[in-house]
Amino acid sequence: MNASPFLELSVEVARALDERRAVVALETTLVTHGLPAPAGLEAAAEMEGVVREAGAVPATTGVLGGRVRVGLPSRELAALAAAPGVQKLNPGNLAATVCSGRPGSTTVAATVMIAARAGIRVFATGGIGGVHHGARNTGDISADLMALARYPVAVVCAGAKAVLDLPRTLEMLETLGVPVLGFRTDRFPAFYRRDSGLEVDARVDDVEDLAAVVRTHLDLGTGGVLVANPIPVESEMAEDLYARSLERAIADAEKAGVRGRGVTPFLLERMRQLSEGASLFSNRALLINNARLAGHLAVALSA
């Protein structure tokens, strides 16, 4: 770990890293922007719980009091969730927010960067950002992709957000040299659905084998790894409801002229409304599923 006056690790996380025990980074945007209250806090607590059950230490990240906090206790996570005007942080606005003293929640890109700086090798999230529809004209591509290419962290997710252009997102990951490993699947997940119809780079069916591939890639020093972990069968959205809600949400975003960091929260909220809560049920299920796998992966890597 590289010391920084702006990076503050909890005692538990620091001790686990010093002892080379398993640690899993967790983001906070799902609490402040991704899920409606109180579902975000509840999901975050469940994710921490399943990480611990797997034998790893959860390291939830956020910005409070001019410090990047790694390992937020529940009371401070609740304070972050309740704070007005919480900034949605990526690598581009992280430093300015820290210096301003304002509270901020970390996206995938920011959490990956922070995890790498702290020495954490595994991160669990819902779905990564990627190439947005119409990016050819707007240039709207998530910072998550560049962070994955730059920082040596294994990101466990249920694919990319369903509201994205998934074929172009996978093309970009290939261009950036980020391997996409399917855990017990040959297909790239579509967040709320298990199968996007697109192939992953390699399939791995066992956590120990997954750890071996991840360890080899990280040891080669070529950036991060994407671990695609499909949503459980019993929790995926019905295909017709998914397709209708997604098409309408994308159309509504275009009509409203939503751009940049506001696109994903807008689309996820519209999906929740249009699916009458079905997307929220699926979202929480895949978050817990990813945190559980991340915990087991971190333990296998630390063995």
PyMOL commands that set and color helices and strands:
alter all, ss='L'
color gray80, all
select helices_A, chain A and resi 11-18+29-34+39-53+74-82+94-100+108-118+135-138+143-150+166-175+207-219+233-235+239-256+260-274+278-302
alter helices_A, ss='H'
color red, helices_A
select strands_A, chain A and resi 7-9+23-26+57-64+67-70+87-89+104-106+122-124+154-157+180-183+202-204+225-228
alter strands_A, ss='S'
color yellow, strands_A
deselect
rebuild
show_as cartoon
